[in-house]
């Protein structure tokens, strides 16, 4: 069953998809032909995607987001951030691109501390209810 949808094309023109071919469609435009299924996540997109070490990835992402926020609030370039923290400017470029594979949680926390940020960590240990490690952050 096709839903009525309204799409705004790159040139600003609007067309409606009423379940029939539209003469206004051009190459590269999308046309909705199926219903969309909405699935509520569990609060960790990495776990929702079935990624290994999902909780670790989420924690690193949270720390990286905070680093980016501090840089933006202070108007710091990656080069200036590197000078302030003693870290390589390339590290800040990687963080801005969310390329976090080279970063440990400890390293990200160190960067935040060198940016005069206080990091508080709360750890709760519970009995595991299913297979696989899980840490809520």
C-alpha positions, 0 to 999 in steps of 0.5 A, a space after each residue: 500500500 502506497 502512502 501519500 508523501 510529499 518530497 522536496 527536491 534539491 531544487 526546492 520544487 515539491 511533488 506529491 507521490 499519490 501511488 502513481 508515476 510522477 512526471 516530475 521525477 528525475 534521475 536520482 529522486 526517490 519515490 516511496 512505494 512501501 510503508 515505513 516500519 518504525 522500530 523503537 531503539 533501546 537507547 544504544 544505536 550501536 546495540 540496535 545495529 548489533 555491533 560488538 562492544 556496543 556499550 564501549 562504542 557508545 561511551 566513546 561516542 559520548 566522550 567524543 561528542 563532548 570534546 567536539 562541543 567544547 571545541 565548538 563552544 570555544 571556537 578552537 580549530 583542531 590545530 589550536 586544540 592540539 596546542 592546548 592539550 599537547 595532542 596531535 591536531 590529527 587526533 582532533 580531526 579524527 574525533 570530529 569525523 567520528 573516526 574513534 577506532 584509535 581512541 581508548 576511553 582513557 585517552 578521550 577522558 584525558 583530552 577532556 581533562 586537558 580541555 579543563 573538563 571534569 569527567 565523572 564516571 559511575 559504574 554499576 555492576 549487575 548480574 548478567 541476564 543474557 549472553 554478552 557483556 553489557 555496560 550502561 553509560 
